[in-house]
Amino acid sequence: MSAVTPLKQARARSQALFDTAEQLAAEFAATAVERDRQGGTAKAERDRLRQSGLLNLIIPGEYGGHGLDWHDTLRIVRLISRADSSLGHLFGFQHLLLATVRLFGDQWPHYYRETVKNHWFWGNTLNPLDTRAKISADGQDWLVHGSKSFCSGATDSDHLIVSAVPEAGDKLVIAAIPSDRAGLRINADWDNMGQRQTDSGTVDFHGVRIYDHEILRRPGPLGSVFATLRPLIAQLVLTNIYLGIGEGALAEAIGYTRSQARAWFLSGVESATRDPYVLKKYGEFWVDLNAAAQATDYAANLLDAAWRLENALTEAERGNVAIACAAAKVLATRAGLDVTQRLFEVTGARATSAKAGFDRYWRNLRTHSLHDPVDYKLLDLGEWVLNGKSPTPSFYS
């Protein structure tokens, strides 16, 4: 009998996490259509994620986490997004926000341990384009007044990443604080057509106290080459959500075509599964989604290599990751929008029933993809192809 090597043990642990994610995804898929109609907070589902231990995927083992790399963590984000992209969004942001703590501050060992110990679900109020939240000194501490929009997952969160700008200045200040801090009001005002259970509405700050030790200042927002991996992680989280939506839509369309779609009377075939036009479209869907998946996994592997370098990461190496992330984002957005819009062409008129809920795939992807226009990814790629210029690090590139 061969000995169990550390590599085999790691693979077994990783497979167990994927198995757990598959089980949860099946649960989420069973109620996804009805919850999409209801909107609001997916409290029960969020608690299932808390109990599962999957919120700790990216946290290293020495801090109590599972120590997965980004490639596998993002594959699990994609897996959950196939079943329910609202939950995939919240789950993906959990790991983005943990990366934010790791990259922008030196307090991350504390936050990692506490996240594992207390099953923290992190929420987001870091919207760098919304500068209405202002921060001012109050003795040794700070106070925040104002509002933030697109605060995904703030409802039912345990800890928040918040951002604000000084009254006289534009340098972003980012901190990690408890979600029940006095003066915080998390509003139930998210009513967009898609991503209905992401609670991506507004948060109001009424003299919210930020203790000095809660500010992420070493090296601070985008404060080093390593820290500028944060926006690339954000881009790959979004890319995997979009890809998951497309893959989920394709899988559901396949099941419907096989079981319920009818052949058109002029097709000369008895089953929709033999219709040449249906076959052609499924081929197109698969080619585009497969290309997007290959590009996305390649970008994730580059991200892992960059992550391991930490402060030895060079600007050129960072630029290579940025280009790969931009290309994957373009491909996933295009492929996802195509399949979610055209799936009705291979399922037929009956598939437009409200009971089927197939429209949610397009609504979710269209809603999410508008927040970060893919045209600007193509602009970055064009600059790189034609002029050899890597994307300038920002919160979106």
N, C-alpha and C positions, 0 to 999 in steps of 0.2 A: 504494500500500500504506500503510495507516494505521500510525502509530507505536505501539509497544508502551508503553503508559502504566504508571506505577507501580501503578495500581489493577489493571490487567490482569495484571501480573506477580504481584501479591499473590493474586489470585484463582486463577491457575494454580498457585502454590505450595500454596494451601489445597486445591485439588482433588487435587493429587498426594498430599497427606497423607491425604485421605479415601480415595483409591484404595488406598493402602498399608493403611489400616485395614480396608477391605473385603476385601482379599486375606488379611490375618491372620485376620479374623473367619471367613472360609470355612475356613481351616486349623483354627481352634479348634473350629468347629462339627462338623467331621468326627470329632473324637475326644471331644467333650464328654460323651456318654453314658457311655463307658467310663471316662473320667477321673473322672466323678462317682461311679461305683461304687468306684473305687480310693481316692479321697480323697488326702490327703497334699499334697505340694508340686508345683505345676505348673512344675518347673524348666525344662524345654525351652521351654515357652510363655513363661515370663518372660524367658528369654534371647532369644527371638524379638522380644519387645517392646523389650528393650535394643538389639538390633541395628537395629531399625526406625527409631530416632530419635523415635518417638512419645512417649517419656517427657519430651520437652522442649517439648511443644506450647505451654505457657503462658509459657515463659521468653522474654523479649524478645530480638529479634534482636541487639541490641548485646552481649548476654551469650552469644551463640552458639545461642540457641533459635530456635523458629519464630515466636514472637510472635503466636500465635492469640489471639483474644478468648475469653471464657468461653462464649459461645453456641456457637461451633464446637467448642471443646474438649469441652464437655459432650455435644454431638451425637455425637462420636466415642466418648465413654464409653458412650453409649446404644447405638451401633452394635455395639461389642464385647460389651456385655451381652446383646444379642439372641442372640449365638452362645454365650456362656458367661458367666453372671453372676458367677462366682467371679473370672474374669480381669477382667471389667468393674469389679468391686469393687476389686481391687488396682490396676488402671490408674487408676480415678477417684481413689483415695486418694493416688496419686503426686502429682497436681496439687493436691489438698487440702493435703498436707504441704508442698509447695513454697509454697503460699499462706500457710501457717502461718509459715514462715520469713520471708516477705516482710512479713507484717502485724504480727508480734510482735517482730521484732528488726531491728537495723540491719546485721547481717552478711550479709544476703541476696545482695548482689552476688557475694561469695565463694562461697556455696553454689550459686548459679545457675551460675557458671562451672565449678565442680568437677563439678556434676551432668552438664553437657554433655560436659566433657572426659573424664570417667571412666565415663559411661553408668550413673550411679547409679540404682538402684531404691530408693526410700524406703519404710521400714516404720513402723508406728505402735505406740507404747506410751503414747499420750496417751488415757487413759480418766479423765476428771475425776470420775466417780462412784466410782471405785475408789481409795481413799486409803491403801491399804496400803503403797505405796512412800513412804519417808521420806527426806528430804535433810538433811544436817547439814554444817556447815563443817569443813574440814580444812586449816588454814592459809589460803592464798589460794584454794584450790580447794574442792571439795565431794564428799561421798560419798553414794551412794544405796543403801539397803537395803530389801528388801521384794519385793512381787510386783505384777504388773498382769495383768488379764484382758482378753479381747477385743482382742488385739494383732495386728490384721489385717496380714498381709504382713511380719511381722518376720522369719520364716524366709526365707533367701535374699536379704535386703535388704542394701544397702551402707551406708546411713545410717538412723538412727532419730530420730524425734521422741519424747522421753521427758518424762514429767511426774512430779512428786513434791511432797509437802508437807513443811514443816518439822516437826520433832518437837513443837514448841510453837507451833502456828499452823495456819491453814487457807488461806493464800495460795498458790495453785498456782505452782510453778516449772517452766518448760518449757525444754528444751535440745535441741540437735541434736548427736548423737554418732555415731561409727562403730559399726556393728553388731558388730564383732569386739572391742569394748572388753573388757578383762579384767574378770571378775566377772559378765558377762552370761550368763545361760543361757536360751536360747529353747527352749521345750518343745514337743514334737510331741504335744499333747494335745487338739487340736480334733477333737471327734467328734460334732458336732451333725448334725441330719438334713438340713440344707441348707447352701449355700455351702461345700461340703466341701473346696474347694481354695483357701480364703482364708487358711489357717494362722492362724485367729483365736483361738488358744489363749493360754496364759499365758507371761509372761516373768518370770524371777527376777533380782533385783539383789543381788549379794553384794559389798558395798563397791565399787560401780562408781564410778570417779572421773569427775567432771564438772569440766572446766576452766572457769574463770570466763568465758573468752571464748566458751564454747559456750552459755551461758545467753542466752535470748531475753528481754531485759529493757527494750529501748527500742523501743516503748512498753510491752512486756510483754503478757501474756495479756489480751485485750479491753481494752487500755490506752488506746484512743482510739476515736472513732466509726468511723474507717476500719478499725481493727483488729477491730471487731465485725462486719465482713463475713465473718470466718472461719466462724462457725457457719452463716451463710446459704449460703456455698459448700458446706459439708458437707451441708446439707439438699438442695441442688440436685444434688450428686453422687449422693446416695441416690435422689432422685426420678428421675434419669435411669437409674439401675440398675433401679429398679422398672418404669419405663416400658419399658426395653429387654427386661426379662423378659416383660412382657405382649405386646409386639410380636413377640418371638421365638416365644412360644407360639402366637400367632395365625397367624403365617406357617407354622409347622410343621403346625398343625391344618388350614389351608387345603390344603396339599399332600396331607395324608393323606385328607381328605374327597374331594378330586378324584380321587385315584388308587386308594383302597382301601375307603373307606366304602361300605356298601350301603344302598339305600333300604329303609325299613321296609315290610313286606308290605301294611300297611293304608294306605300313603300315596297309592297310586294313581299313582305316578310310577316311572320306570325307574332314575333316578339319584338318589343322595343330594344331589347339587347342585341338584335341582329340588324337594326336599322343603320345603314352606312353613315348617315349624318350624325346620329347619336354616337356611334363609335368614333368618328372623326373628332367630335367635340371632346369626348373623354380623353382621347389621345392628346389633344391640345392642353387640356387642363393638367394632365399628369406631367407633361413635358415642362410646362412653366413652373408648376409647384416643385417639381424635382430639382430644376435648376436653382430655384430660390433656396431650397433646403441645402443643396450642396454649397452654395455661396455663404449661407448663414453658418453652417457648421465650420467651414473654412475660417470665417471671421472669428468665430468663437475660439478656435484653436490658436489663432494669432493672439487673441486677447489673453488667453492663458499663458502663453509664452511671455508676453509683456508684463503680466501680473507677477509672474515669478521673478522678474528682474528687479522689481520695486524701484528704488532710487537710482539704480544703474541704468534704467531705461533711457534711451536717447530720443531726441526729437524725431530723427529719421525712422526709428523703430515704431514710435508712436504714430507717425504719419502713415506707415504701412497698415497699421490696424485701422486707422480712420478710413482709409480708402476701401478696405475690405468691408467695413461696416456700412459705408455709404452704398456700395454696390449691392450688398445683401438687402438693404432697406428698400432700394428701388425695385429690385426683383420681387421681393415679397409683397410690396404694396401693389404692384401691377398684377401679379399673378392672383393675389387674393381678391382684388376688386373684380377681376375678370371672372373668376369662377363663381363668386357670390352673386354677381349680376346675371350671369348666363346659365346658372344651374337649372333655371326653369325651362330652358330650351331642351334639356335632356330628361326632364321629369314630367312635363306636360301641364295642362291647365289646372288639373286637380291639385297640383302641388302648391298652388297659390292660396289654398285654404288657410284661414287663421289658425286652425288646429295644428297644421304642420309647422308653422312658425319659421319657415325657411327664410323669410325676409330679414330675420334678426342678424343673419350672418353679414349681409351687405350693410345694414344699418350700423352694426358694431364697428366694422372695419372703416366705413366711410366717416363715421363720427371721430374715431381715434386718429385716423391718418391725416385729418385736416389740421391738427394741432402743431404739426411740424412738416411744412410743405415739402414734398419729395422733390420738387423742382430745384430746391436749394442743394439737395444732395447731388443732383445732376450737374449743377453749377460747380460744385467742389470737384466732381469727377472730371469735368471738362477742363478746369484749371490744371489738374494733375496730368491729364493726358496731353494737353497741348503745350502747357507752360512748365510742367514739372514741379508745380507748387502743391505741397500738401495742405490739407485743410487747416485753417487757423483755429486753434482750440477755443471753444466757447461752450456754453451750456448745451448747445445743440449740434456741435460738430467735433 
